[in-house]
Amino acid sequence: MFIQNVTVIFVLSQLEKQPSKNREFIITISPERLKELQNIKDSEIDTSDIPELDEQFLQKAKRVEPIPQETVLIKLDPDITNWFKHQGPNYKTIINQVLRDYINQQKPE
């Protein structure tokens, strides 16, 4: 199977600003860069800037299950669809994230 692009989603908690909100960052990696990363030996990876996980971290850690998605059919204006499609091949994921961000903004603090 040929992979055109791989999308990696990082969920980062913004503890200092909004403890209850998470932010997802979507990064698309080209096949060439993915191959480069796969060929790096573990011993060559600099992890010096990653703090050790201590007991306090482990006590506060929570298991997060992925949210199951459902397939739906919605009608969108053509200009909206075109704009999202021009954002990349993962445009449906981006639409989902925009809707999630909107919902999170509507929740009372």
N, C-alpha and C positions, 0 to 999 in steps of 0.2 A: 504494500500500500504506500502510495506517495503522499507525503504530508506537505501541503503548501505553506501553512503557517500554524504555529502552535500558540494558543492564547493561555497566558498564565495570569491567574487572579490572586492578588495579595490582599488580605484583609488586615488593616492596621487599625488598632484602637487609638483614638485621640484622647488619651487619659487626661492630659492637662487641660484640655479645652471643654470637651463634652464626654464625660465618662460613659454615658449610655449609648453613644452613637459609634458605629463603625464606618469605615470608608473603604471601598474597594478600588484598587488601581488595576486597570487592565493593560497588559503589555503584550504586544504581538511580537513573536520572535521568528525571524526568517529561518528557513531550513538550513542555510549555511551557518548562521550563528548557533543554531541548536546543535549542529554537528560539532562545531568548535567546543561548545560547552560540554558536550557528552565525552569529548576526548581529553578533557582536563582530569588529571589524576587527583584523587582526594588530597594527597600530600602537597599538591601545588596550590591548594585553595587557602588564601589568607583569612583565617577566622579570628584574628586578634582583636577585632573591634566588636565581636559578639560577646555580650556578657554571659557568664556562667549562670545556669538556672539553679537558683537556691531553693531552700525549703519554703520560703515565703511565696515565691512564684508558684511553686507546685500546689500550695494550699489554695491559692486564688484561681488557679487554672480551671477552665470550664471546657467540657467537650461540646463542640459545636457540630451539629448534624447539618448536612446540606439540605436546603429547602427543596422538596420535590417540585418540579415544574410540571405544568400541564399545557398541552397544546390547545391554542384557541385561534379562532379566525376573527380578525378585526379589520375594519376598513379604515384606511388612512388616506389623507390627501396625497396626491402624487408628489408634490414638492417636499413633503415631510419624508416620505419613503425614499426619495432620491437623495435627500440630505443625509439620512442615516446610512444608506448604501455607500455613499462616498466616504464614510468614516472608516470603512474597511469591511472585510469579509465577516466579521463578528458583529455586524450591525444589529442583529436581533438581541444579542446580549446587551448591547449599548442601550437599545430601546428599553429593555427590562430594567437596566440600572437607572435610567432617567425616571421611569415610573416609580421605582423604589425610592429614589431620592425625593421625589415629589411627595410621596406618602409620608416619608420620615419627616419632612418639613411641616406637614399638617398636624403631626402628633403634638399634643401639649407637652411642654418641658416639665 
